[in-house]
Amino acid sequence: MRFMRERKSSSETAKPSVQGVLKTVLRVLVIVAALLVALLIVLKYDSLTPEALRDAVAPQQQPLQSGYSERLTFAANSNNTYAAYMGGLAVLSPSGIELQSGTGEQLLAISKNFASPALEQAGGYLAAYDIGGTAFLLLGNGVELYNISYASSIISADVSPTGLCAVAAEESGMRGAVTVFTPEGTNRYKYFSSERFIVDCALSDESEKLAVAGVRQEDAKIISSVILMSLSSETPFATWETSGELVVGVEFLGNDGVLVMTEQRLVFLDEEGTYLGEYDYRDSGLAAFAEGDDFVVVCPNSSVSAESSHVSILSQNGAVEQELLVGGLVGICAQGDEFSILTNDAVLVYNRQLERIAQSALVSDCRSVLMGDGAVITVASDAADIYTYG
């Protein structure tokens, strides 16, 4: 579906006997409108934006709308997981993976058992794996690169835009290990954890860094850690730790900054592992969050209602930069310097500065939202709709 600008239009047919009068009235109205716009510019020059001027000159203009395109359909399963991939949709189910183009054409189908399916996507690469199982496969530009049964139970995995894959798994005699594979499936790097149970792992986009999140017990206390290392060195270059809370995830942001998620807060580290700040949600809860290149979008659970929800934009130190009020939040997704918000009846796209890029009423009910290049995909239990913009 494509977002399109639409304008209401009206026309009147003048009777010949009063044509001159109507022309005179029309000239007067044009002059008055020009004076009003000039006055607006003078009074609101500091806050004037192209959007504000557009609305002043053409207040009848409607928000961006969508046309209709083909719907993508697939077998419903409560364990399905999805990713926007190659202009279409990847569906990973307990029985295998399927790729569909933006027009619904099946591009690829691979049968493989995934009891707890999970997907990670970056650039043209897509990693599919089974949490707690051994199934793992990597696609590159829609082609199967390797398809393996891992030697031990997989905990987590990540993929970089260069095709490197990090797989965190159980390891005999250790608390766990993370192996980094090349796009060809060869072993590039391996980190063994003898002290901490591994929870998650992440790869940076371009600088070949690895982050490993883990937990250990010390003096009857839970100690959570994130260890940062370069793939060119066996020795970690930074470690961040906290006590009394569980770390549940780690991600690299687009600038090689690190986002750490615990059960109580989002913690922001720079590329060297230095603490920058945090967003504490222990009192409010966290209904949804998504990471862009250099920002994070969050929605506190306490702000969510059927009528309205507060969405906040966090900077790279966790500070709230801007806030947005939307109705009936269902989901959030981010990519690059843009993010999308799914509500009960619409999907909206904003940029980093909270300028609305696109908006469309939904053509069907859905439960989650994904973002691709210039497209938003809304997903239901057995179908998905693609909205394109730009």
N, C-alpha and C positions, 0 to 999 in steps of 0.2 A: 504494500500500500504506500502511496506517496502523499506526503503532506503538501497541500496546495493552498495558496491564498485565494480567498473568495470574498467578493464584495456583494452586498445587497445593491440592487439597482432599481430605480423607479423611473417611469417615463409618463409624460402627459402630452396629449395631442391638443394643441391650441386651435380654437376656432379662428378662421380668417378674419373675422370682424374685430377681434380683439388682439390680433397678433402684435401690433405695435405696442399696445399696453404691456403685454407680457414681456416683450423684449426689454422695455424700459425697466420693469420690475426686476428682471433677471440681472440687468447691469447693476442696479442698486444693490441687490443681494451679493453679487460678486465683490463689489467695493467694500461692503460691510464685512464680508468674510475675510477679505485681505487685511482690513484694519484690525479685526479681532486677532488674527494670527500675529500681526506686528506687535500688538499690545501684549500678547502672551510671551513673545520673545523678549520683550523689554522687561516684563515683570518676573519671568522665570528663567532668565538666561543661564544662571548658575546650575540649575537642575534640569535644563532642557536636554533631552536625549532624542536620537532619531525616532525611537519608538513613541515618545511623548508627542513629538511634532506630527508623526504619522497619524496618531489617534486624534489630535486636535483638528487636523485638516480633513481627515476621513473617519469620523467617529462611527460611521456605519459599518466599518470593516470588521469582518468576523475573524476569530482566531484561526490559525493554520488548521486546515482540515485534511482528511485523507480520502483518497479514492479507494476502491476495493480491488484487491488482487487475489490470486489463488490462496486457498487455505492449505496448510500442511497438516496431514493427518498421520497418526501412528497408533500402535496398540497401547491402550491404557494400562498402567501399572503404578501402584503407589510408590514403588522404589525407583522409578525412572528418574534420571538426572539429565540435564540439558546444557548445551553450549551453542552460542552463535558461532558459526564456522563457515568460512568460504562463501559468504553471502547467503547462507541457508542455515540449516539446523542440524546439530548432532544429537541423537537420542541414544542414551546408554541405558539399557534395561537389564534385568537379571539374565536374559537369554542372549545378549549380544549388543552390538552397536550398529546404528543405521545413520547414514548421511543423506540428507535431502537438500536439493538446490532450492533457491528462492522461488521457483515455480512448482515445487512439489515433486520433481524428478528424483528418483532414488539413485544416488551416486555410488553408494557402497553399502554393503551389508555383511557383517562378520558375526558368526555364531560363536559365543563363548560364554561361560557361566560367570556371573558377577552377583554374588549374594548381597553385597552392599556396594552398589556401583558408585563410582566417583569420577569426575572429569576435571582436567586442568587444560587450559588453552592459552597459547601465547603465539602471536604471529600466525604462521601457517602450520603450526604444530599442535597436536591434540593428543594428550595422554589419557588413557582410560585404565582404571585399576579397581581392584576389589578390596575394600577396607576389611581387614581381618582374614582375607583370603590370599591367593597367590597369583591370580590372573592380572596380567599387565600387557598393554599394547600401546604402540606409538604410531600415529599417523603424521605424515608430512605432505602438505598440499593435497590432502584427500587420498593419499596412497599409503597403504600399510608398509611401515618401515621395519618393525619387528613385533612379534607376538609371542610372549613367553609365559611360562608358569614359574613364578619366582620360587626361590629355594625355601623361603620362610614367610610367615604371615606379614602382609604389608600393613603399615600403620598410616602412612601418608605419602604423598608424592607431589612433585611440581615439575613444570617444564618451562624453559626459557625460550625467547624468540629465536635463539640460535639453534634450538633443537636439543640442547642438553636436558637430561632428565635426572632428577634427584628422587630416589626411592628410599624412604625410611622403613625399616623392617626389623623384626625380631632377629637376634643373633645369638647363637649358642655361646655360652660363657660370658656374654656381655649383657648390658641393659638394652642394647639395640645398636643399630648401625645405619648409616646413610651412604648409599652408593650412587655416584654420579655416572651416567652413561652418555656416550656420544650419540648422535642421531643414527649411527650405524649399529648401535647396541654394544659397543665395546666399553669395558670398564675404564673410566677416566680418573676417578678419585673415590676414596672410601674413608669414611670417618667412623671410628669405633667409639662407643660410649660405654665406659666401664662404671661410671658413677650415677648417671642420670637415665631414667626411663624416658625415651624419646616420645614426644607428643606430636611434633610437626616439623616440617622442613620447608625451605624456600630457596629459590635461585634468583639472583639479580638478573636484570634484563641483558646487560652488555658486559659488565665488568668481571664476570665469572667469580662471584662471591656466593657463599653458601651460608645460610642461617639455619641453626638447629635449636628447637625449643625442647626443653626437657624438665623433669622434676626429680627431686631426691628428698630424702628425709634426713634431718640432722637435729639431734637433741629434741626429738619428738615434734619437730616443726617441719612443715612442708617448705622446701626451697625451690622456687621456680627460676629457670635460667634460659637465656638465649645466648648461644655461642656463635660468633661470626668468624669466618675463615675465608681465605683466598684459595682457589683451586690450585694455585701454584705453590702452596706451602702446607706442610702437615701440621703446623702449629697455629692454633686460633689466634687472631689478632685482637679480639675483644670479647668480653663476657659481661652480660648484664644479669643481675640477680635481684630477686625480691623474696621475702619470706611471708608466710601466712596467707598466700593466695595461689591459685592454680593458673598457670599459663595454659591457654587452650589453642593458640595459633600464632603464626608469625608470617609476615609478608614483606617483600621489598616494595617500596614505592618507586615511582619512575625516576627519581633523582638519586637512587641508591640509599635513600633513607629507609629505616626499618620501622614497621608497625608491629607492635606486640599486643596481642589481645589476651587479657586475663579474664577471670570471672567477674572482675570488679571495674576494670578500666581499660582504655586504649592508651598505650605508652608509645611515645615517638622518640626514636633514636636517630642520630645522624649516620653518615656512611662509615664513621669510625667507631660507632657503638656508643657515643656519648649521649646521655639523657638530655632531651630537649624540652619535654613537657608531657602532659597527659590529659585525657578526657575521662573524668570519673563518672561512672553511671551506676554505682552500687545502690544508690537510693532510688533512681528513676528507672533502672532496667534499660535494656536496649532492644527495641523492636526490630530494627534493621540497620545495616551499615554497608557501605561500599567504598572501595578505594579507587581514586583517580590517580593521575600521574603525581601530583604534588598536593593533593587534598583528600579529605575523607568526608563522606556524607553520612550523617547519623540521624536516627529518629528515636528519641527516648520512648520507652514503653509507656511511661506515665502520661505522655502527650497524645497517645493514639486513642481516637474515638471514632464512631461511625460518621461524625460530622466533620471533624478536623484533626490534623496532626501537625506537629512542629518538626520541620526538617532543618538541620543545622549543617553548615559548611565549616569544617575544621581545617586550620592551617597545619603546617608541618611541625608545629610544636603543641598541637592539641587545643589551641585557643579557638573559640567560636568566632568566626569572622562575620558570617551572615546567617540569617534565619529566614525561613519561608513557611507560610501556613498553607497547607493543602487539605483537601477534604478526603476522608475515607481511604487512608493509605493502605495499599496492599503489598507493594514491594519497591525496592530501590536497586538500581544498577549503575555502574560508572565505567567509563572507558576514556582514556586520554584526559582531555580537559573538559569533557562533557559528562552529564549524568541524566538518567531518566527516572521518573517517578510514575508508578502505576497506582491509580486510585480505583475506586469502585466503578467509575464510568468513563475514565479517560487515561491516556498516557501522555506525559509531558516531557520535553527535553530541554535542559538548561545547560549553559556553559558555566565555566568556573566563576564568572562574575555575576551569576544569577540572572543572566539575560535569557529570556525564553526563546529557544530556537524553533521549537515545533510543538504542536499540540494536536491531538486527535481524539474524538469520541471513540469508544471501543465498539467493535462490531460484534463482540461476543464476550461472555464472562471468561475470566482467566485468573490464574493464581500466582503467576510470577512474571518477571520481565528480564529480558536479556538485551545486550547492546552489541551490534556489529559495526562495521564501518559505514556510517551514514544510514543506519537502520536500527529499528527497535523491534524486538520480537516479543509478543505476549503469548504465554504458554498456559494452556488448560490441561486437563487430564489426558485428553486424546487428540488434541489439535493445537496448532499455533498459527498466529497471524503476523505477517511481516508489514511493518510500516516504515517506509523509506522517507528520507528528508534530505535537504541540502541542495 
